[in-house]
Amino acid sequence: MTAEDRLRQALLPYGELLSLRRAGGPEDSGLLTAPVHGTDLLVCCPRGEANADALLSLASGMLKGLLQADSAEETTEARWIRRLSGEWTAADETAHPLPPATRCVLVLQMRSGSLPDGLRDMVPMQRQDVLIRFGAGKAVLVKDLVRGEGPAELLDFACALRETFLEEEGQEILIGIGESDVSLRDSFRQAQDALTLGLRYDADRGVWRWQRMVAERLLDDLPPEKAAACTALIFNRKTARLLDEELLNTAEMFLRNSLNLSDTARQLFIHRSTLMYRLDKLQRATGLDLRLFDDAMTFWLLLLLRRRQLESQTRNQFTMEDR
Amino acid sequence: MASVSLQHIYKVYQGGVTAVSDFCLDIEDKEFIVLVGPSGCGKSTTLRMVAGLEEISEGELYIGDKLVNDVAPKDRDIAMVFQNYALYPHMTVYDNMAFGLKLRKTPKDEIRRRVEEAGRILDISHLLNRKPKALSGGQRQRVALGRAIVREPKVFLFDEPLSNLDAKLRVAMRTEITKLHQRLQTTFIYVTHDQTEAMTMASRIVVMKDGVVQQVDTPQNLYDYPTNEFVAGFIGSPQMNFFNVTLKRDGQDVVAVFGDETGENRVVIPRYKVDKFIDESYIGQQVVMGIRPEDIDDSEEALQKFANATLKVKVEVTEQMGSETYLYLTTPGKDGNVIARVDPRTKSRAGDEIRVAMDVEHLHFFDKDTEKTLLNR
């Protein structure tokens, strides 16, 4: 994850107040503006990872001060935001202890637009679940898990919630799920990471569980230059003509069907021989035979990297348009 | 209960990708319409536009007499059943079914009446107090159907609801959904990529490819009178065999001569079939001939009956299915296999060189370029 991504994530709890925009100047200047209470706060996002950490705590501190200046007494919501974003001290814990329980964090965000007003009614809560909005576009659900409830139930819950939103609002909600055996702060970060990485690497799905995203997390740590070099191994000028949409779609479907030729051919409604022909064609273009596990895995990883590259290009394009 | 009318519907995404093009269909009240086609053909997009989950780029959508292009999904009086049949794990079956109604502030008594009624319809009354974890896959699917039924919608929308079930359960649920349609007497719009599902459930089927409707008709008509090569190949399993043939006059007869040009494999097309040609100018030209596997037979009786329509073939593989046997055949001038569905007591074995007869009554002909049928009904 780049320093800019991390900064954006760290500031997410203040989403409504902070809509980060690139300041003028060259793209790599790292300057961002954050309008806070009508005033533009200029923040700097250096490329170096070490500096980014320092910046995060500085920016968070400043924001905290600005936010708390409005009210002498901290709201429950603001307290939860502090608890999740890692500004929670031992003294805070003593003053506002949580009853012992297994909890995990889900971050909710609409695919487009803002969360509906009736959000609290639409999310079925139980026991000591907590739902906190941050900004117009996101909410955090801290779920209290009872005995017997685990990752499978969380996933079911998230899928059911998606259907509720589709049925009632006609809107698609996206859900990142953190783990339950870590601190709330870490679970929150994981849920946010799951959402960010999910949208970057597998945007068609709507529910992403952090723990299942090992490959995505590993790939995301690759510096952009290395990632680009890897992607170029098969997605390059030489192969661009051969790797057309039809061939890539076939390859993706074949991977999704766990390398099962019959299922893939049936879903694409092509003859098995046509599928074999396309896989041969892909092998000629890339040197990878997707019928072999090792080659299929290599292709899948490079496909993920390509998605990251495309997502980054789209993001940059939007940023340019924003200027 | 309501009719649904899609008038010249288009879906064009940002960047100009057209997912659905000029979709026109009038669905009558209480009809069971199935949209079918290969992955990426636009069938789910069409359903999502009816549901209001996708914006309509162009065209008009009516539910009943009401134009609903700009009506919010929850106000369209529809209910959708999704692929995942996801249920809230911490809620009982009753609460899962009631949840949508509670959100709509439906009175408690009314909720109870509807959930209990849906429970009876789906035969899950005894499960209402159970949690989803204690249900089988089929029971969960029924609860998902129950969630839709309690809304008492005018139109039910199904988006590949059986694709996550195993083969045996899928067959059972197919029958359940058909019965449900008969019992509810409501309009059903159902999306699947499985042509068997489409054939067994639909009052009418809409076959789609690349965002374009290929044919709308009853299952039997689609099977017997496909309007083009794609529909002919898509409907039916194993799929129709296609041959490149040249239509020639031979005295009074019209014959289809197969690609190998040896003249050994030729089919005399009966006069009544020739009369069905849209345009006789195709005689003398190369066309595509289609015949379904069950219309190719290796029995003595068939060889005598269709003596003017036999094909010299080599048996590559035989697949015994119990009630029938599939012969995978090769013949000169045809790439790939010809499949015949024959009597299970056939004597043909792999490696045999035999002759098979074609039932000329059921021959299909298609234009080589446009792929459209050359026959009138």
Interface residues (C-beta under 8 A of the other chain):
Chain A: G118 D121 M122 P124 Q126 V146 E149 A152 E153 D156 F157 C159 A160 L161 R162 E163 T164 L166 E167 E168 E169 G170 E172 N249 M253 R266 Q267 L268 F269 I270 H271 S273
Chain B: G37 P38 S39 G40 A51 G52 L53 A72 P73 K74 A79 M80 F82 N84 A86 L87 Y88 P89 H90 M91 N96 F99 G100 L103 P132 K133 H193 F234 G336
